[in-house]
């Protein structure tokens, strides 16, 4: 069977059930009240998102990072697509996806992770977190806006991810951060993972799109890696799972927990977490020890060595506190003023996540 025939079959099967068979993973991603979002929320969220796109999007749909020389990543494009989807803005979503597809999409359906203005794509390796979000948002957008072309692209990306980044290692399924560079001999202590890439709700959408791969095992093993790191309190942006029962900071990367690791709680709060309530409580207690401020940690010394002071990072801590203890989100964190590309993107995505999955924290 040709590859084009395969994608056509995937697309037809998916669309044939669109009216009768709800996709549970998509429901999980969007939240139990996604179909009942108030017009007031949409109007408010679109207003909040407008500042982000005015500050960080070029007219052609490229999301850029001014703090890093105006570069773009597959991550920035994925975040832009997620925010446009949350804002129910189909034309904006299509503009961002159009640039992403034309500029970053590789022949295998994955996306080059780094683009530099004036140079173009400078590294064709993919970033798994971005590809997960791209596939999932395309899939949700396909159903919401009746775009079958989106679903075909989503399925191809999901299939390529399953083939490229899921590896079996000592009885576990490990999700690599990219297609190349995270296994021996490139990394002597490989496999190396990035726990912040484990978007558990989104991984379940990708599992629906590419059911022939061990995504369910990868999700379960990802929770296991989280469990060990949280209970031992050895968070790190990059983690070696050479011994999957005892993850440790990876040797060839900066040994710290900072702008990557801060996203971990976001992933945890994205799914039903009652069975992992103790993990949330540990994180909440750690954050409260430092005035509710996320920080940069040195896991080797077991010390906090800096703060992450932006509003988007503070909102992550406030979200953990609201879900864990019922404390309301401070009012000032419900207004998104562009500060940095990364912090502002997280800010908008966490607000939407709270609204659809933890509405007790954000009421409209």
C-alpha positions in Angstrom: 0.0 0.0 0.0 1.4 3.4 -0.9 1.9 6.1 1.8 -0.6 8.4 0.1 -3.2 5.7 0.1 -2.6 5.0 3.8 -3.2 8.7 4.7 -6.3 8.8 2.6 -7.7 5.8 4.4 -6.8 7.3 7.8 -8.6 10.5 6.8 -11.7 8.8 5.5 -12.0 6.5 8.6 -11.6 9.5 11.0 -14.1 11.7 9.2 -16.7 8.9 8.8 -17.0 8.7 12.6 -16.8 12.4 13.3 -20.6 12.8 13.9 -21.2 9.6 15.9 -18.1 8.6 17.8 -16.7 11.3 20.2 -12.9 11.2 20.5 -12.3 10.8 24.3 -8.7 12.0 24.1 -9.9 15.2 22.4 -12.5 15.6 25.0 -9.8 15.2 27.6 -7.7 17.9 25.9 -10.5 20.4 25.5 -12.1 19.7 28.9 -15.5 18.7 30.1 -17.0 22.2 29.5 -15.3 22.9 26.2 -18.6 22.8 24.3 -20.1 25.2 26.8 -17.6 27.9 26.8 -19.3 31.2 27.3 -19.1 34.0 24.7 -17.8 36.2 27.4 -14.8 33.9 27.9 -14.0 33.8 24.2 -14.3 37.6 23.9 -12.0 38.1 27.0 -9.5 35.4 25.9 -9.3 36.8 22.3 -8.6 40.2 23.8 -5.9 38.7 26.0 -4.4 36.8 23.1 -4.3 39.8 20.8 -1.5 41.4 22.6 0.6 38.2 22.3 0.1 38.0 18.6 0.8 41.7 18.1 4.0 41.4 20.0 5.3 38.0 18.7 3.8 37.2 15.3 5.0 38.3 11.9 2.3 38.9 9.3 3.1 35.7 7.5 2.3 33.6 10.6 5.8 33.2 12.1 5.9 33.3 15.9 9.2 34.7 17.0 11.2 35.1 20.2 12.6 38.6 20.6 14.7 37.6 23.6 16.6 35.2 21.5 17.4 37.2 18.4 14.0 36.9 16.8 14.4 33.2 16.1 11.5 30.8 15.7 11.1 27.3 16.8 8.6 24.5 16.0 7.7 25.1 19.7 6.8 28.7 19.1 4.7 27.7 16.1 3.0 25.0 18.1 2.3 27.4 21.0 0.8 29.9 18.6 -1.4 27.3 17.1 -2.6 26.2 20.5 -3.4 29.8 21.5 -5.3 30.5 18.3 -7.2 27.2 18.7 -8.1 28.2 22.3 -9.2 31.6 21.0 -11.4 29.9 18.4 -9.7 31.9 15.7 -9.6 29.7 12.5 -8.0 32.2 10.2 -5.3 33.0 12.6 -4.7 29.3 13.2 -4.5 28.7 9.5 -2.0 31.5 9.0 0.3 30.2 11.7 0.0 26.6 10.4 0.6 27.7 6.8 4.0 29.2 7.6 4.9 26.2 9.8 3.9 23.8 7.0 5.7 25.7 4.3 8.9 26.4 6.2 9.5 23.8 8.9 7.7 20.6 7.8 10.1 17.8 6.9 9.4 15.1 4.4 8.6 12.7 7.2 5.9 14.9 8.6 8.0 16.1 11.6 9.1 19.7 11.9 12.5 21.4 12.0 13.0 22.8 15.4 15.0 26.0 14.7 14.7 28.8 12.2 16.9 31.9 12.2 15.8 35.1 10.3 18.1 35.7 7.4 19.4 32.1 7.4 16.3 30.0 7.3 16.1 26.6 8.9 19.4 25.8 10.6 18.6 22.5 12.2 16.2 19.9 10.7 16.0 17.7 13.8 12.6 17.8 15.4 11.4 18.7 18.9 9.0 16.1 20.1 7.0 18.5 22.3 6.3 20.8 19.4 5.3 17.9 17.1 2.9 16.5 19.7 1.2 19.9 20.0 1.1 20.4 16.3 -0.5 17.0 15.7 -3.0 17.4 18.5 -4.1 20.9 17.6 -4.5 20.0 14.0 -6.6 17.1 15.0 -8.9 19.2 17.2 -9.1 22.0 14.7 -10.0 19.5 11.9 -13.2 18.5 13.8 -14.0 22.0 15.1 -13.7 23.7 11.7 -14.3 20.8 9.4 -10.8 20.8 7.9 -10.0 17.3 6.6 -6.6 18.5 5.3 -5.6 19.2 8.9 -6.5 15.7 10.0 -4.4 14.1 7.3 -1.4 16.2 8.3 -2.0 15.4 12.0 -2.1 11.7 11.3 1.2 11.8 9.4 3.0 13.7 12.1 1.6 11.3 14.7 2.8 8.3 12.7 6.2 9.7 12.2 6.5 10.5 15.9 5.6 6.9 16.8 8.2 5.5 14.5 10.9 8.0 15.5 10.8 8.9 19.2 9.3 5.9 21.0 12.0 3.4 22.0 11.9 0.3 24.2 14.6 0.3 26.9 14.9 -2.1 29.8 11.2 -3.0 29.9 10.0 0.6 29.5 8.9 2.8 26.6 10.9 6.0 26.5 9.8 9.1 24.5 12.9 10.8 23.1 13.0 14.6 22.9 13.9 14.4 19.2 14.5 12.0 16.4 18.3 12.1 16.7 20.9 12.9 19.4 19.4 11.4 22.6 20.6 7.8 22.5 24.1 6.3 22.8 26.6 7.0 21.4 25.5 10.6 21.1 24.6 10.5 24.8 26.6 8.0 26.7 24.0 8.0 29.5 21.1 7.8 27.1 18.3 7.5 26.7 18.0 11.2 27.7 14.5 12.7 28.0 13.0 16.0 28.8 10.1 15.5 31.2 8.5 18.8 30.2 7.8 17.2 26.8 5.4 14.7 28.3 2.1 16.5 27.5 0.0 13.6 28.8 -3.4 14.8 27.5 -1.9 15.6 24.1 -0.1 12.2 23.9 -3.4 10.5 24.2 -4.7 12.4 21.1 -1.6 11.3 19.2 -2.2 7.7 20.4 -5.7 7.9 18.8 -4.1 9.3 15.6 -1.4 6.6 15.5 -2.7 3.6 17.4 -0.1 1.2 16.2 2.6 2.6 18.5 3.0 2.1 22.3 1.8 5.5 23.4 -0.1 4.2 26.3 3.0 2.6 27.7 5.0 5.8 27.1 2.4 7.8 29.1 2.5 5.3 32.0 6.3 5.2 32.0 6.4 9.0 31.8 4.3 9.2 35.0 6.8 6.7 36.6 9.7 9.0 35.7 7.8 12.0 37.2 7.1 10.0 40.3 10.7 9.3 41.0 12.0 12.8 40.2 9.3 14.5 42.3 9.6 12.2 45.3 13.4 12.4 45.3 13.1 16.1 44.4 15.8 16.0 41.7 14.1 18.0 38.9 16.2 18.7 35.9 15.5 20.0 32.4 17.2 17.0 30.9 17.1 13.6 32.5 18.9 10.3 31.9 16.8 7.2 32.1 19.7 4.8 31.4 18.4 3.2 34.6 14.7 3.8 34.1 13.9 3.0 37.8 16.3 5.8 39.0 16.3 8.8 36.6 19.1 11.3 37.2 20.2 14.6 35.6 21.8 14.0 32.2 25.5 14.4 32.0 26.0 16.4 28.8 23.4 19.1 29.5 23.3 21.9 32.0 22.4 20.4 35.4 19.5 22.6 36.4 15.8 22.7 36.5 14.6 26.0 34.9 12.6 27.1 31.9 11.9 23.5 30.7 11.1 21.9 34.0 8.7 24.7 35.0 6.3 23.3 32.5 6.0 20.0 34.4 3.2 21.0 36.6 1.2 22.2 33.6 1.4 18.7 32.1 0.3 17.2 35.4 -2.7 19.5 35.8 -3.8 18.8 32.2 -5.3 15.4 33.0 -7.3 13.8 35.9 -4.8 13.7 38.6 -6.6 12.3 41.6 -4.4 9.2 41.7 -1.3 11.4 41.7 -2.5 14.0 44.2 0.6 13.5 46.3 2.7 14.7 43.4 0.8 17.9 43.1 1.0 18.5 46.9 4.7 18.0 46.9 5.1 20.6 44.2 2.7 23.0 45.9 4.5 22.7 49.2 7.9 23.4 47.5 6.5 26.5 45.8 5.0 27.8 49.0 8.4 27.5 50.7 9.5 30.3 48.3 6.5 32.5 48.4 4.7 30.9 45.5 7.5 31.7 43.1 8.8 29.1 40.6 12.5 28.9 40.6 15.7 27.5 39.1 17.1 24.5 40.9 20.5 22.9 41.1 19.6 19.2 41.6 23.2 18.2 42.4 23.4 20.6 45.3 19.7 20.3 46.1 19.5 24.1 46.2 17.3 26.8 44.6 19.6 29.2 42.8 17.2 31.7 41.2 13.7 32.8 40.6 11.4 32.7 37.6 9.6 36.0 38.2 7.5 36.5 35.1 3.7 36.5 35.3 3.4 33.4 33.3 5.6 31.4 35.6 3.8 32.8 38.7 0.5 31.7 37.2 1.8 28.1 37.0 2.5 28.2 40.8 -0.9 29.8 41.4 -2.6 27.1 39.3 -1.0 24.4 41.3 -2.1 26.1 44.5 -5.6 26.5 43.3 -6.0 22.9 42.3 -4.2 21.6 45.4 -5.7 23.8 48.1 -8.5 25.8 46.5 -6.8 29.1 46.8 -8.1 31.6 44.2 -5.9 32.8 41.4 -4.6 36.4 42.2 -6.5 38.8 40.0 -3.4 40.4 38.5 -2.5 37.1 37.0 -5.6 37.0 34.9 -4.4 39.8 32.7 -1.8 38.9 30.1 0.6 41.7 29.4 3.4 40.7 27.0 6.6 40.3 28.9 8.5 37.6 27.1 7.5 35.3 24.2 7.9 32.2 26.3 6.3 33.4 29.5 3.4 35.0 27.8 2.7 31.9 25.7 2.6 29.8 28.9 0.4 32.4 30.6 -2.3 32.2 27.9 -2.2 28.4 27.6 -2.5 27.9 31.4 -5.4 30.3 31.6 -7.2 28.3 29.0 -6.3 25.0 30.6 -7.7 26.2 33.9 -10.9 27.4 32.4 -11.7 24.1 30.6 -10.4 21.7 33.2 -10.4 23.5 36.5 -13.2 26.0 36.2 -13.3 26.5 39.9 -10.1 28.5 39.4 -11.4 30.8 36.7 -15.1 31.7 36.6 -16.9 33.6 33.9 
